[in-house]
């Protein structure tokens, strides 16, 4: 019988609502895809078996295979921006055996393979906060402060399950971070660091491994686990005090949750093999649906509040189609002049998406200003036909040093020359940048 480390039960009610859809899109590979990541609203990557990494540069409309110069499985992948990325492969045949890191500085056009000089260790998770500070983890965790030239062993506490494998690492900043993992039918763990990965505190929470966690902010964290034997339900794991204490609830759903991500504060999705789980109340209750065409899915990633993707067996790719009846999906007709949407995410670091819609052909200008009214960036400055548009603001691309944290404003200016006297319309919204 499985033993739960924490049994602080939350009560669950399953709510059924008008379901969005996931539709299959063209994929350039038949190899299993295990991980999918996006660096911004246009650039995304998925990785899997036989050295496979695929890339989109148009927001998921099309995908191409990148040359990794390896046939080893790509275990994990992480990008810090649309140019700099890292992936892990396992060297299983030719000594020295262990883990190779694939690095790119040009968005994956070229991947360079480097052996991590820790033999016979097969790392499953990689995370880089910037080009210098990164981590790799499995039974042991190592960190680097010089881009991987040197690796330093992290310390875990003396808990009996402390040295179970890391399956995912996430750092909120150069001090605070979390990792999750464990072993099937043994224990699911979430670790916490407050000193940049030098030391990790262990929290044994569930009876099965935890593949991925969602960190809403420094206090609120959520995860799902699951039993592949279907003897026990999915575990709902939550913390509201920054990982100091955790609640665990067994849901009436049989599945293994491999990947999880939230579209917005309320709606979240989990890739759970032949099932997809979803919530529309911030993760308090969950429902299930079968995957399209019975394909297994292993990871899910939302680019913004309107666009998401999932990947899985045989190279399958699915695209998220929101509820057609939802207000946010309504298009702008000729009867509506314009609409400027609130940026998402907000607060953001360092990238946020700004959407707007116009009902007729107009000259569109979008600029970003600081609190003093100084112009920070011009995002749009051209004539556009009627439609709904999305533009990205990346705080790191403003200058070599970026911009400081704080309140900024983005202003939409429309000039309609088709009317008798030129009509100028403006609207301004506030956004918050937090490093």
C-alpha positions as CSV (number, residue, x, y, z in Angstrom):
1,X,0.0,0.0,0.0
2,X,1.3,3.5,-0.9
3,X,2.0,5.9,2.0
4,X,1.4,9.6,1.7
5,X,3.9,11.9,3.3
6,X,1.3,14.7,3.6
7,X,-2.4,14.1,3.9
8,X,-3.8,17.6,4.3
9,X,-6.9,17.0,2.2
10,X,-8.7,19.6,0.1
11,X,-12.2,18.7,-1.1
12,X,-12.8,18.6,-4.8
13,X,-15.8,19.2,-7.0
14,X,-15.5,18.5,-10.8
15,X,-17.0,21.2,-12.9
16,X,-17.9,20.5,-16.5
17,X,-17.8,23.5,-18.9
18,X,-17.8,24.1,-22.6
19,X,-14.6,22.5,-23.6
20,X,-12.0,24.0,-25.9
21,X,-10.5,21.7,-28.4
22,X,-7.1,20.3,-29.3
23,X,-6.5,19.7,-33.0
24,X,-3.7,17.8,-34.7
25,X,-1.3,19.8,-36.8
26,X,1.5,18.8,-39.2
27,X,4.7,17.5,-37.7
28,X,8.0,17.0,-39.5
29,X,8.9,13.8,-37.5
30,X,7.5,10.5,-36.4
31,X,9.9,10.2,-33.4
32,X,8.4,10.5,-30.0
33,X,8.4,14.1,-28.6
34,X,8.8,14.4,-24.9
35,X,9.3,18.1,-24.2
36,X,8.0,21.3,-25.8
37,X,9.2,24.9,-24.9
38,X,8.7,28.4,-26.3
39,X,11.0,31.3,-25.8
40,X,8.5,33.9,-27.1
41,X,5.3,34.0,-29.1
42,X,7.0,32.9,-32.3
43,X,9.9,30.6,-31.4
44,X,9.3,27.2,-30.0
45,X,11.1,23.8,-29.9
46,X,10.2,20.2,-29.1
47,X,12.6,17.3,-28.5
48,X,12.5,13.6,-28.2
49,X,14.0,10.3,-29.4
50,X,16.8,9.7,-32.0
51,X,18.3,13.2,-31.5
52,X,15.1,14.9,-32.6
53,X,14.7,18.7,-32.1
54,X,12.1,20.5,-34.1
55,X,11.6,24.3,-34.3
56,X,8.9,26.8,-35.2
57,X,9.7,30.4,-35.9
58,X,6.1,31.5,-36.8
59,X,4.2,30.7,-33.7
60,X,3.6,27.1,-34.4
61,X,2.1,27.4,-37.9
62,X,5.0,25.3,-39.3
63,X,7.8,23.2,-37.8
64,X,11.1,22.0,-39.2
65,X,13.7,19.5,-38.0
66,X,17.0,20.9,-36.7
67,X,20.3,19.1,-37.1
68,X,21.6,18.0,-33.7
69,X,24.4,15.7,-35.1
70,X,23.3,12.9,-32.7
71,X,20.9,10.0,-32.7
72,X,20.8,9.8,-28.9
73,X,17.5,10.7,-27.2
74,X,17.1,14.3,-26.3
75,X,16.0,14.2,-22.7
76,X,15.3,17.8,-21.8
77,X,15.5,21.2,-23.5
78,X,15.5,24.8,-22.2
79,X,15.8,28.2,-23.8
80,X,16.6,31.5,-22.1
81,X,15.7,33.5,-25.1
82,X,15.1,32.9,-28.8
83,X,18.8,32.4,-29.5
84,X,20.4,30.7,-26.5
85,X,19.3,27.2,-25.7
86,X,20.4,24.0,-24.0
87,X,19.5,20.3,-24.3
88,X,20.6,17.1,-22.7
89,X,21.4,13.8,-24.5
90,X,22.6,10.5,-23.0
91,X,25.8,8.8,-24.3
92,X,25.0,5.1,-23.9
93,X,27.3,3.4,-26.3
94,X,30.7,5.0,-26.6
95,X,32.8,5.8,-23.6
96,X,32.9,8.0,-21.7
97,X,29.3,7.1,-20.8
98,X,27.2,9.9,-19.4
99,X,25.4,13.1,-20.5
100,X,26.1,15.4,-23.4
101,X,24.9,18.9,-23.4
102,X,23.8,20.5,-26.7
103,X,24.2,24.2,-26.8
104,X,23.0,26.8,-29.4
105,X,23.5,30.5,-29.7
106,X,21.6,30.9,-32.9
107,X,18.2,29.5,-32.1
108,X,19.2,25.9,-33.0
109,X,20.6,26.5,-36.5
110,X,23.7,25.0,-35.0
111,X,23.9,22.8,-32.0
112,X,27.3,22.1,-30.4
113,X,27.7,18.9,-28.3
114,X,29.8,19.0,-25.1
115,X,30.3,16.1,-22.7
116,X,29.5,17.0,-19.1
117,X,32.6,15.9,-17.3
118,X,30.8,13.8,-14.7
119,X,31.0,10.2,-16.0
120,X,28.2,7.6,-15.7
121,X,25.7,10.3,-14.5
122,X,22.6,10.6,-16.8
123,X,21.0,13.9,-16.1
124,X,17.3,14.4,-16.8
125,X,16.8,18.1,-16.2
126,X,18.5,21.3,-17.3
127,X,17.8,25.0,-16.5
128,X,19.7,28.1,-17.3
129,X,18.7,31.5,-15.8
130,X,21.1,33.3,-18.0
131,X,24.1,32.5,-20.2
132,X,26.3,32.0,-17.1
133,X,24.1,30.5,-14.3
134,X,22.6,27.1,-14.9
135,X,21.8,23.7,-13.3
136,X,21.6,20.1,-14.2
137,X,19.9,17.4,-12.1
138,X,19.1,13.8,-11.6
139,X,20.3,11.8,-8.5
140,X,22.8,14.6,-8.0
141,X,22.5,18.3,-8.8
142,X,25.2,20.5,-10.2
143,X,25.3,24.2,-10.8
144,X,27.5,26.4,-13.0
145,X,28.3,30.1,-12.7
146,X,30.4,30.3,-15.9
147,X,28.2,28.9,-18.6
148,X,29.1,25.2,-18.0
149,X,32.9,25.5,-18.1
150,X,32.9,24.2,-14.5
151,X,30.2,22.3,-12.6
152,X,29.8,22.4,-8.7
153,X,28.0,19.8,-6.7
154,X,24.9,21.0,-4.9
155,X,24.0,19.7,-1.4
156,X,20.7,18.1,-0.5
157,X,19.4,17.7,3.0
158,X,19.5,14.4,5.0
159,X,16.0,13.4,4.2
160,X,15.7,9.7,3.3
161,X,14.4,10.5,-0.1
162,X,16.6,13.5,-0.8
163,X,18.7,11.9,-3.5
164,X,15.9,10.6,-5.7
165,X,16.1,11.9,-9.3
166,X,15.3,15.5,-10.3
167,X,12.9,15.6,-13.3
168,X,12.5,19.3,-13.6
169,X,14.3,22.5,-12.3
170,X,12.8,26.0,-12.2
171,X,14.5,29.1,-10.8
172,X,12.5,32.3,-10.2
173,X,15.6,34.3,-9.8
174,X,19.3,33.7,-8.9
175,X,18.3,32.6,-5.3
176,X,14.9,31.1,-5.2
177,X,14.0,27.9,-7.1
178,X,12.2,24.6,-7.1
179,X,12.7,21.1,-8.5
180,X,10.4,18.1,-8.7
181,X,10.9,14.4,-9.3
182,X,11.0,11.1,-7.4
183,X,10.6,7.5,-8.3
184,X,7.5,5.5,-9.5
185,X,5.8,3.7,-6.6
186,X,8.2,5.2,-4.1
187,X,7.9,8.9,-3.6
188,X,7.1,12.2,-5.4
189,X,9.4,15.0,-4.2
190,X,9.5,18.8,-4.5
191,X,12.8,20.4,-3.5
192,X,13.4,24.1,-2.7
193,X,16.5,26.2,-2.8
194,X,17.0,29.7,-1.5
195,X,20.7,30.1,-2.2
196,X,20.9,29.7,-6.0
197,X,20.9,25.9,-6.0
198,X,23.8,25.4,-3.6
199,X,21.5,23.6,-1.1
200,X,18.1,22.0,-1.5
201,X,15.4,21.2,1.1
202,X,13.4,18.0,0.4
203,X,9.6,17.7,0.7
204,X,8.3,14.1,0.2
205,X,4.7,14.7,-0.9
206,X,3.1,12.1,-3.2
207,X,3.4,8.3,-3.7
208,X,4.5,8.7,-7.3
209,X,7.0,10.9,-9.1
210,X,6.2,14.5,-10.0
211,X,7.2,15.4,-13.6
212,X,6.4,19.1,-13.6
213,X,5.3,21.9,-11.4
214,X,3.6,25.2,-12.1
215,X,5.0,28.2,-10.1
216,X,2.4,31.0,-10.2
217,X,4.5,33.2,-8.0
218,X,6.9,33.0,-5.1
219,X,4.1,31.7,-2.8
220,X,1.7,29.7,-4.9
221,X,2.8,26.4,-6.5
222,X,0.8,23.5,-8.0
223,X,1.6,20.0,-9.3
224,X,-0.1,16.8,-10.4
225,X,1.2,13.3,-10.1
226,X,-0.3,9.9,-11.0
227,X,-0.2,6.2,-10.8
228,X,0.5,4.3,-14.1
229,X,-1.0,1.2,-12.7
230,X,-4.3,3.1,-12.2
231,X,-4.7,1.8,-8.7
232,X,-4.7,5.3,-7.2
233,X,-6.0,8.6,-8.5
234,X,-4.0,11.6,-9.7
235,X,-2.5,13.5,-6.8
236,X,-3.3,17.2,-6.6
237,X,-0.4,19.0,-4.8
238,X,-0.5,22.6,-3.7
239,X,1.4,25.1,-1.6
240,X,0.4,28.7,-0.8
241,X,3.4,29.6,1.4
242,X,6.3,29.2,-0.9
243,X,6.8,25.5,-0.5
244,X,7.1,25.5,3.3
245,X,4.0,23.3,3.6
246,X,2.1,21.2,1.0
247,X,-1.4,19.8,0.7
248,X,-2.1,16.5,-1.1
249,X,-5.4,15.3,-2.5
250,X,-6.2,12.1,-4.5
251,X,-8.5,13.0,-7.4
252,X,-11.0,10.6,-8.9
253,X,-9.0,10.5,-12.1
254,X,-6.7,7.7,-13.2
255,X,-3.8,9.1,-15.2
256,X,-0.1,10.0,-15.1
257,X,0.5,13.7,-15.5
258,X,3.7,14.3,-17.4
259,X,3.4,18.0,-18.3
260,X,1.3,20.9,-17.0
261,X,0.8,24.5,-17.9
262,X,-1.8,27.2,-17.4
263,X,-3.3,29.4,-20.1
264,X,-4.2,32.1,-17.6
265,X,-4.9,32.3,-13.9
266,X,-7.9,30.0,-14.0
267,X,-7.5,27.6,-17.0
268,X,-4.8,24.9,-16.9
269,X,-4.1,21.8,-18.8
270,X,-2.1,18.6,-18.2
271,X,-0.6,16.2,-20.7
272,X,-1.4,12.8,-19.2
273,X,-0.7,10.2,-21.8
274,X,-3.9,9.2,-23.5
275,X,-5.8,11.8,-21.5
276,X,-5.7,15.5,-21.2
277,X,-6.8,17.0,-17.8
278,X,-8.1,20.5,-17.5
279,X,-9.2,23.0,-14.8
280,X,-11.1,26.3,-15.1
281,X,-10.9,27.3,-11.5
282,X,-7.2,27.8,-10.9
283,X,-6.5,24.1,-10.3
284,X,-8.9,23.5,-7.4
285,X,-10.9,20.9,-9.5
286,X,-9.9,18.9,-12.6
287,X,-11.8,17.0,-15.3
288,X,-10.5,14.7,-18.1
289,X,-11.0,14.3,-21.8
290,X,-9.5,11.8,-24.3
291,X,-6.7,13.0,-26.5
292,X,-7.5,13.6,-30.2
293,X,-7.1,10.5,-32.3
294,X,-6.1,8.5,-29.2
295,X,-2.5,9.7,-29.4
296,X,-0.5,9.9,-26.2
297,X,0.7,13.3,-25.2
298,X,3.6,14.0,-22.8
299,X,4.0,17.8,-22.6
300,X,2.0,21.0,-23.0
301,X,3.1,24.6,-23.3
302,X,1.0,27.8,-23.6
303,X,2.6,30.7,-25.5
304,X,0.1,33.2,-24.3
305,X,-3.6,33.2,-23.3
306,X,-4.8,32.2,-26.8
307,X,-2.1,29.8,-28.1
308,X,-0.9,26.5,-26.8
309,X,0.7,23.3,-28.1
310,X,1.1,19.7,-26.9
311,X,3.5,17.0,-28.2
312,X,3.7,13.2,-27.8
313,X,4.0,9.8,-29.4
314,X,5.1,9.3,-33.0
315,X,5.9,13.0,-33.3
316,X,2.3,14.2,-32.8
317,X,1.7,17.9,-32.3
318,X,-1.6,19.3,-31.1
319,X,-2.7,23.0,-31.2
320,X,-5.1,24.5,-28.7
321,X,-8.3,25.9,-30.1
322,X,-10.1,28.1,-27.4
323,X,-13.8,27.9,-26.8
324,X,-15.4,29.5,-29.9
325,X,-18.1,31.0,-27.7
326,X,-15.7,32.8,-25.4
327,X,-15.7,36.5,-25.4
328,X,-12.0,36.8,-25.8
329,X,-12.1,34.9,-29.1
330,X,-14.6,37.3,-30.6
331,X,-13.2,38.9,-33.8
332,X,-13.6,42.5,-34.6
333,X,-16.1,43.3,-37.3
334,X,-16.4,46.5,-39.4
335,X,-19.0,47.7,-36.9
336,X,-16.3,47.9,-34.2
337,X,-13.6,50.5,-34.6
338,X,-10.8,48.9,-32.4
339,X,-10.0,47.1,-29.2
340,X,-6.8,47.2,-27.2
341,X,-6.3,44.2,-24.9
342,X,-4.4,44.0,-21.6
343,X,-0.9,42.6,-22.0
344,X,-0.3,39.0,-20.9
345,X,1.4,37.9,-18.7
346,X,1.3,40.9,-16.4
347,X,3.5,41.4,-14.5
348,X,6.0,39.9,-16.9
349,X,9.7,39.0,-17.1
350,X,11.1,39.7,-19.6
351,X,8.6,39.0,-22.4
352,X,4.9,40.0,-22.7
353,X,2.3,39.8,-25.4
354,X,0.1,42.8,-26.5
355,X,-3.0,42.1,-28.6
356,X,-5.2,44.6,-30.5
357,X,-7.9,44.4,-33.0
358,X,-9.2,46.9,-35.6
359,X,-12.4,46.9,-37.6
360,X,-11.1,48.6,-40.7
361,X,-7.8,49.4,-42.5
362,X,-5.9,52.0,-40.4
363,X,-2.4,53.2,-39.7
364,X,-1.4,51.6,-36.4
365,X,1.2,52.8,-34.0
366,X,2.1,51.1,-30.6
367,X,4.7,52.6,-28.4
368,X,5.9,51.8,-24.9
369,X,6.7,54.6,-22.4
370,X,8.1,54.8,-18.8
371,X,6.5,56.6,-15.9
372,X,8.1,59.9,-16.9
373,X,6.7,59.7,-20.4
374,X,10.0,58.8,-22.1
375,X,9.6,56.6,-25.1
376,X,11.1,53.1,-24.5
377,X,10.2,51.2,-27.7
378,X,8.1,51.3,-30.9
379,X,6.4,48.0,-31.5
380,X,4.2,48.8,-34.4
381,X,4.3,51.7,-36.9
382,X,2.5,50.8,-40.2
383,X,-0.8,50.5,-41.9
384,X,-2.8,47.3,-41.1
385,X,-6.0,45.8,-42.6
386,X,-8.9,44.9,-40.4
387,X,-8.2,42.0,-38.0
388,X,-6.8,40.9,-34.7
389,X,-3.0,41.2,-34.1
390,X,-0.4,40.3,-31.5
391,X,2.9,41.9,-30.9
392,X,5.7,41.0,-28.4
393,X,7.5,43.3,-26.0
394,X,10.9,42.0,-24.8
395,X,12.4,44.1,-22.0
396,X,15.8,42.5,-22.6
397,X,16.0,43.7,-26.2
398,X,15.6,47.4,-25.4
399,X,19.3,48.0,-24.8
400,X,22.4,46.0,-23.8
401,X,21.5,46.4,-20.1
402,X,17.7,46.1,-20.6
403,X,15.3,48.3,-18.6
404,X,14.7,48.5,-14.9
405,X,11.8,46.9,-13.1
406,X,8.7,49.1,-12.7
407,X,5.5,50.4,-14.2
408,X,5.3,51.1,-18.0
409,X,2.6,52.1,-20.4
410,X,1.8,51.0,-23.9
411,X,-0.2,53.3,-26.2
412,X,-2.2,52.4,-29.2
413,X,-2.6,55.2,-31.8
414,X,-4.9,54.7,-34.8
415,X,-5.0,57.1,-37.8
416,X,-8.0,56.5,-40.1
417,X,-7.6,58.5,-43.3
418,X,-10.7,57.0,-45.0
419,X,-13.1,59.3,-43.3
420,X,-13.7,62.9,-44.5
421,X,-11.5,64.4,-41.9
422,X,-8.6,62.3,-40.6
423,X,-9.6,60.6,-37.4
424,X,-7.0,59.9,-34.7
425,X,-7.7,57.5,-31.8
426,X,-5.5,56.7,-28.9
427,X,-5.7,54.3,-25.9
428,X,-3.2,53.6,-23.2
429,X,-2.8,50.7,-20.7
430,X,-0.4,50.0,-17.9
431,X,1.9,47.0,-17.5
432,X,4.4,46.0,-14.8
433,X,7.9,44.6,-15.5
434,X,9.4,42.6,-12.6
435,X,12.9,41.2,-12.9
